[in-house]
Amino acid sequence: MFCYFIYFAILYFGVAPSARYEMFIFPMLLRGFGMMVLFIAFGLYVVEDLKPELMFSNTFFLITTRSVLAPIISMSFFSNAQYRLQQHYVQTLSETVTDADPLAASRYAQSFAGAISQGHGFDQARQMAVSSLDSVLQTQGMLLSIKDLLGGMMVAALAVAVVSAFIPFHKAIRVKVVRTGEDML
């Protein structure tokens, strides 16, 4: 689970408009290693004291749950949460975009001047400038929503990692100590 925490931490601090694909190779390796260890450990934990007759049905249930149901449920949950947060952040960011904001006004004027210089009409240039501002707001809203979700998952991964570090997931093998009364010397 600490691999997942490091994975989420690198993604949380690495997600930016200037991020490159190469920056995400190491986090993906960490996630793959963490997933491999988690699958193996959970599989061994589940079948540790299982009767051999139930092994086949339990294996089917385990593979179906972790390979089909869990990804479908988590993907739908996180895509809906990401969309809802993106719309929230776009609305919050768009409240401050006015003519009084010098950054928004300069970006609008630059897009407008670029559209006029390309030979577009006044109305079409204005529409292109507004569309340019909208795409910037959508991008920033998406980045903020991704950072929000990654931050929550990073905290959850740290909590699960700390809790799971103290839970014994295997049965301790008790070996009797035989006392013979004699030393081997």
C-alpha positions in Angstrom: 0.0 0.0 0.0 2.9 2.3 0.5 3.6 1.9 -3.3 0.1 3.3 -3.9 0.8 6.2 -1.6 4.0 7.1 -3.4 2.2 6.6 -6.7 -0.6 9.0 -5.8 1.9 11.5 -4.2 4.0 11.6 -7.4 0.9 12.1 -9.5 -0.6 14.7 -7.2 2.6 16.9 -7.3 3.3 16.1 -10.9 0.0 16.9 -12.6 0.4 20.2 -14.4 -0.3 21.6 -17.8 3.4 21.2 -18.6 3.6 17.6 -17.6 5.2 15.2 -20.1 4.5 11.5 -20.6 7.9 10.5 -19.4 7.1 11.9 -15.9 4.5 9.1 -15.4 6.6 6.0 -16.2 8.0 5.6 -12.7 4.6 6.0 -10.9 3.1 3.4 -13.2 5.9 1.0 -12.3 5.2 1.6 -8.6 1.4 1.1 -9.2 2.1 -2.2 -11.1 4.4 -3.5 -8.3 1.9 -2.5 -5.6 -1.0 -4.1 -7.5 1.0 -7.3 -8.0 1.9 -7.6 -4.4 -1.7 -6.7 -3.3 -3.2 -9.4 -5.7 -0.8 -12.1 -4.5 -1.1 -11.2 -0.8 -4.9 -11.0 -1.0 -5.2 -14.2 -2.9 -3.0 -16.1 -0.4 -4.9 -14.6 2.5 -8.2 -15.7 1.1 -7.3 -19.3 0.3 -5.1 -19.9 3.4 -7.4 -22.2 5.3 -9.8 -23.0 2.5 -11.0 -26.5 1.9 -9.8 -28.0 -1.4 -13.4 -28.6 -2.5 -14.2 -24.8 -2.4 -10.9 -23.8 -4.1 -12.4 -23.7 -7.6 -15.5 -21.6 -6.8 -13.5 -19.3 -4.6 -10.9 -18.7 -7.3 -13.7 -17.8 -9.8 -15.3 -15.4 -7.3 -11.9 -13.8 -6.5 -10.9 -13.3 -10.1 -14.4 -12.0 -11.0 -14.5 -9.6 -8.2 -11.0 -8.1 -8.6 -10.8 -8.2 -12.4 -14.3 -7.3 -13.4 -16.6 -5.9 -10.7 -14.0 -3.7 -8.8 -12.7 -1.9 -12.0 -16.2 -1.3 -13.3 -17.5 0.1 -10.0 -14.4 2.2 -9.3 -14.2 3.6 -12.8 -17.8 4.7 -12.8 -17.5 6.2 -9.3 -14.3 8.1 -10.1 -15.4 9.3 -13.6 -18.6 10.7 -12.1 -16.7 12.3 -9.2 -14.2 13.8 -11.6 -16.9 15.2 -13.9 -18.8 16.7 -11.0 -15.7 18.3 -9.5 -14.6 19.6 -12.9 -17.9 21.3 -13.4 -17.7 22.7 -9.9 -14.2 24.1 -10.5 -15.1 25.5 -13.9 -18.0 27.4 -12.4 -15.8 28.6 -9.5 -13.1 29.7 -11.9 -15.5 31.4 -14.4 -16.9 33.6 -11.7 -13.6 35.5 -11.6 -13.1 35.8 -15.4 -14.3 39.4 -16.2 -12.9 42.4 -18.1 -11.5 43.6 -14.7 -9.2 40.6 -14.5 -6.0 41.6 -16.4 -4.9 38.1 -17.2 -8.3 37.1 -18.6 -8.5 40.4 -20.5 -5.1 40.0 -22.0 -5.7 36.4 -23.0 -9.1 37.5 -24.6 -7.4 40.4 -26.4 -4.6 38.2 -27.7 -7.0 35.5 -29.0 -9.3 38.2 -30.5 -6.4 39.9 -32.2 -5.1 36.6 -33.5 -8.5 35.7 -35.0 -8.8 39.1 -36.6 -5.3 38.9 -38.1 -6.3 35.5 -39.6 -9.1 37.2 -41.5 -12.1 36.2 -39.5 -15.0 38.6 -39.0 -15.6 40.6 -35.9 -18.4 38.3 -34.5 -16.4 35.1 -35.4 -13.2 36.5 -33.8 -15.1 37.3 -30.6 -16.6 33.8 -30.5 -13.2 32.3 -31.1 -11.7 34.4 -28.2 -14.5 33.3 -25.9 -14.0 29.7 -26.9 -10.3 30.0 -26.2 -11.0 31.3 -22.7 -13.6 28.5 -22.2 -11.0 25.8 -23.2 -8.5 27.3 -20.7 -11.2 27.2 -17.9 -12.1 23.6 -18.8 -8.5 22.5 -18.7 -7.9 24.2 -15.4 -11.1 22.8 -14.0 -10.1 19.3 -15.1 -6.6 19.6 -13.5 -8.1 20.9 -10.3 -10.5 18.0 -10.1 -7.8 15.5 -10.8 -5.6 17.0 -8.1 -8.6 16.9 -5.7 -9.3 13.2 -6.4 -5.6 12.3 -6.2 -5.2 14.1 -2.9 -8.1 12.2 -1.4 -6.8 8.8 -2.7 -3.3 9.7 -1.5 -4.7 10.2 2.1 -6.8 7.1 1.9 -3.8 5.0 0.6 -1.7 6.3 3.5 -4.4 5.5 6.1 -4.9 2.0 4.6 -1.1 1.4 4.5 -0.6 2.4 8.1 -3.5 0.3 9.3 -2.5 -2.7 7.2 1.1 -2.5 8.4 -0.1 -3.5 11.9 -2.6 -6.3 10.9 -1.1 -9.8 10.6 -2.4 -11.2 7.4 -0.9 -14.6 7.9 -1.2 -17.2 10.5 1.7 -17.5 12.8 3.2 -21.0 12.7 3.6 -22.2 16.2 6.5 -24.6 16.7 6.9 -26.4 19.9 10.2 -26.0 21.6 11.4 -29.4 22.7 13.5 -29.3 25.9 15.9 -32.2 26.2 17.7 -31.0 29.2 21.1 -31.6 27.5 23.1 -29.2 25.6 24.6 -30.3 22.3 28.1 -29.6 23.4 
